[in-house]
């Protein structure tokens, strides 16, 4: 398996010409419960997978973490197609986040946005990239999504980290 950071650091390609595919998935064994994320990054013929498990979290937090980690792993600005099976992530980042920010990270009913720590981190992670957010139906045979699901479930079954931002009853 190639180290994707090596390929992303090549100086021969102009800024934003690097086309990267990112596939993500999050999983939770119970919701809340042990959870994990899985990420597949693809640049040309090179692939890298990432995953991590958390002791107590939610599915939505793991879906967000997958996208965040995928984007934060890239060391240079890129054109990205990011594919997720989470409407929560896709709708949140393409539609809802603009109003949340305008309202001081509050929803239309003035209640706080759930998982605001991760939404703010994702908002920061997208700033240097040109991203096309794609949605696929989960558990429908999409090869890369199935790989990410397996990574996420495996990580959830062997959690090693604490989700310090998780707040009970906010997801």
C-alpha positions in Angstrom: 0.0 0.0 0.0 1.4 3.4 -1.0 1.7 6.2 1.4 -0.8 8.7 0.0 1.0 11.6 1.8 4.0 11.0 -0.5 1.9 11.3 -3.6 0.1 14.4 -2.4 3.4 16.1 -1.7 4.7 15.8 -5.2 5.5 19.3 -6.5 5.2 18.4 -10.2 1.4 19.0 -10.3 0.1 22.5 -10.0 -2.1 23.4 -7.0 -5.7 22.1 -7.2 -4.9 19.8 -10.1 -4.6 16.7 -7.9 -7.8 14.7 -8.3 -8.5 12.7 -5.2 -11.4 10.4 -4.4 -12.4 10.0 -0.7 -14.9 7.3 0.4 -16.1 7.4 4.0 -18.3 5.6 6.4 -19.1 5.6 10.1 -20.5 2.8 12.3 -21.8 2.5 15.8 -22.6 -0.7 17.7 -25.6 0.7 19.4 -26.3 4.4 19.1 -24.7 5.6 21.3 -22.1 2.9 21.8 -18.7 1.8 20.6 -18.1 3.3 17.1 -15.6 3.7 14.4 -14.9 5.3 11.0 -13.4 4.0 7.8 -11.9 6.1 5.0 -10.5 5.1 1.6 -8.4 7.7 -0.2 -7.5 7.2 -3.9 -5.1 9.2 -5.9 -4.5 7.8 -9.4 -3.7 4.2 -8.8 -2.6 4.7 -5.2 -4.9 3.9 -2.2 -4.7 4.4 1.5 -7.2 3.3 4.2 -7.7 4.9 7.6 -9.8 3.8 10.5 -10.2 4.4 14.2 -12.5 3.1 17.0 -14.0 5.0 19.9 -15.4 3.6 23.2 -18.6 5.7 23.4 -19.9 7.8 20.5 -22.7 8.0 17.9 -23.1 7.0 14.3 -23.4 10.6 13.2 -20.2 11.6 15.0 -18.4 8.7 13.3 -19.7 9.7 9.8 -18.4 13.2 10.4 -15.1 12.0 11.7 -14.6 9.9 8.6 -15.0 12.9 6.3 -12.8 15.1 8.6 -10.0 12.6 8.8 -10.1 12.0 5.0 -9.8 15.7 4.3 -7.2 16.4 7.0 -5.0 13.7 5.8 -4.3 15.6 2.5 -1.3 17.9 2.8 -2.1 20.0 -0.3 -5.2 21.6 -1.8 -7.0 19.1 -4.1 -10.0 18.6 -6.2 -11.9 16.0 -4.4 -14.9 13.8 -4.9 -16.0 12.7 -1.4 -18.5 9.9 -1.3 -20.5 9.2 1.8 -23.6 7.2 2.6 -24.6 9.8 5.2 -27.3 12.3 4.3 -26.6 13.9 7.6 -23.0 14.7 6.5 -23.9 15.6 2.9 -26.9 17.8 3.6 -25.2 19.3 6.6 -22.1 20.5 4.8 -23.8 21.5 1.5 -27.0 23.0 2.8 -27.4 23.5 6.6 -24.0 24.7 7.7 -24.4 28.1 6.1 -27.4 29.0 8.2 -25.9 27.4 11.3 -22.9 29.7 11.0 -25.0 32.7 10.3 -27.0 32.0 13.5 -24.0 31.4 15.7 -24.1 27.6 15.3 -27.8 27.4 16.2 -30.6 25.7 14.3 -33.8 27.5 13.1 -35.5 26.7 16.4 -32.5 28.4 18.2 -31.3 25.1 19.7 -27.6 24.4 19.5 -26.3 22.4 16.5 -25.5 18.8 17.5 -21.9 17.8 17.1 -20.9 21.4 16.7 -17.2 20.6 17.5 -17.1 18.2 14.5 -19.1 20.5 12.2 -16.6 23.3 13.0 -13.7 21.0 12.3 -15.2 19.9 9.0 -15.9 23.5 8.1 -12.2 24.2 8.6 -11.1 21.1 6.7 -12.9 22.0 3.5 -11.5 25.5 3.1 -8.5 24.6 1.0 -10.2 22.0 -1.2 -12.6 22.0 -4.1 -15.1 19.2 -3.1 -17.9 17.5 -4.9 -20.0 15.8 -2.2 -21.6 12.6 -3.4 -24.1 10.3 -1.7 -24.5 6.6 -2.2 -27.0 4.3 -0.5 -25.3 2.4 2.2 -25.3 -1.5 2.2 -26.3 -1.5 -1.5 -23.2 -3.1 -3.0 -21.1 0.0 -3.7 -17.6 -1.5 -3.5 -15.8 1.4 -1.9 -18.6 2.1 0.6 -18.6 -1.6 1.6 -14.8 -1.4 2.2 -15.3 1.7 4.4 -18.1 0.0 6.2 -15.9 -3.0 7.0 -13.1 -0.7 8.2 -15.6 1.2 10.4 -17.2 -1.9 11.9 -13.8 -3.5 12.6 -12.6 -0.3 14.3 -15.9 -0.1 16.4 -15.3 -3.7 17.5 -11.9 -2.7 18.8 -12.2 0.8 20.2 -9.0 2.5 21.4 -9.9 6.1 21.7 -12.3 8.3 23.7 -14.6 10.7 21.9 -14.0 13.7 24.1 -16.5 15.8 22.2 -19.4 13.4 22.7 -22.2 14.8 24.8 -25.0 12.5 25.8 -28.4 13.1 24.2 -27.3 15.6 21.6 -27.3 13.5 18.5 
